[in-house]
Amino acid sequence: MSKVFIVGVTGGVGSRLAPKLLKSGHSVSGLYRDKKKESSLKELGIKPFLGDLMDMSVDDFIEITKDHDVIVFSAGAAGSGLDRTTAIDYETPVKLLKAAKANGISRFYLISAFMDSIRDKPRNDNFEHYMKMKRQADNAVVASKLDWVILRPGTLVSEEGSGLVNLERAISYGNVARGNVASVLAALINEPSIKKEIFELVDGDKPINEAIKAIKR
């Protein structure tokens, strides 16, 4: 089993992902910002590392991710301003890629955003900037020589999910439960042969184990 480091371990996806990985036998560490959450993370069996993505350097990430096998980025600025979006959604993944290379960590999983060209909604400057940062982060991951996987979920809803999804390399846009995103990501981590792939994900009608089998080349 692997030693997994989650950036975003207290978020909507990360908090659901960590218990699934622990149940599969992985060890899990994670970055948290709110000191009040340290005890609850420890109670779950997660090794907590305190830090704020707005302040952390590449060296900081090198220090906290050493001795791990897998890095997962599931954080996001959540519309909190252009500067935070740049720092969190683009610059942090780039720093993590550098840390992974420095520590010899080959496996990297990025929660990104669904391709925006099929979203039938008006777009403001904040949204355009968000998508630009997501695309740049995706490009940096793809350009790396790591064994990466990029997962692009549709609109996230705060539900556990039914365990039924549509997971493909290109699909129609839709909603997806955060629980389903976490379950799919856990399943992908349990299949290290799936690498250097970009997948889109929405709620659907296929059990996750079948969806994973279908995408294996």
Secondary structure, 3 states (H helix, E strand, C coil): CCEEEEECCCCCCHHHHHHHHHHCCCEEEEEECCHHHHHHHHHHCEEEEECCCCCCCHHHHHHHHCCCCEEEECCCCCCCCHHHHHHHHHHHHHHHHHHHHHHCCCEEEEECCCCHHHCCCCCCHHHHHHHHHHHHHHHHHHHCCCEEEEEEECEEECCCCCCEEEEECCCCCCEEEHHHHHHHHHHHHCCCCCCCEEEEEEECCEEHHHHHHHHCC
